[in-house]
Amino acid sequence: RKEKALSAVKDLENSAVDHAGARAIVSRTALDAGSVKDLVFKLKSTPNTLVILGNVAGGKVTLSIGVSDDLVADKGWHAGNAVRALSQHIQGGGGGQPAFATAGGKNPEGIDKVLADWPNHFA
């Protein structure tokens, strides 16, 4: 499990895009919930990083958002507020802190909408 997560870190870091001057890592994954949380925390430990992972596994869909502490402080980005808004796409709900939040839902197809809509929640 750890090896899979480590290789996922590299792949995800390589997929980063620039968004509002920050490094955004946005992806669909298919991992167990523990691995997803570990991944988000590992990735967001790098300053200037936003992480959004839409995970579909075992018929369940989860959305995890991590915001590095400097982006919370400097830009006022809030993972909890964003996850509440974006979880509507997966017919779910959730919340959390400014730096980390999760939501569960019952509409896996909604992940595509999340992956299209996220920039509207981090300006």
PyMOL commands that set and color helices and strands:
alter all, ss='L'
color gray80, all
select helices_A, chain A and resi 2-14+33-44+69-75+79-90+108-121
alter helices_A, ss='H'
color red, helices_A
select strands_A, chain A and resi 17-19+22-29+49-57+60-67+92-96+100-105
alter strands_A, ss='S'
color yellow, strands_A
deselect
rebuild
show_as cartoon
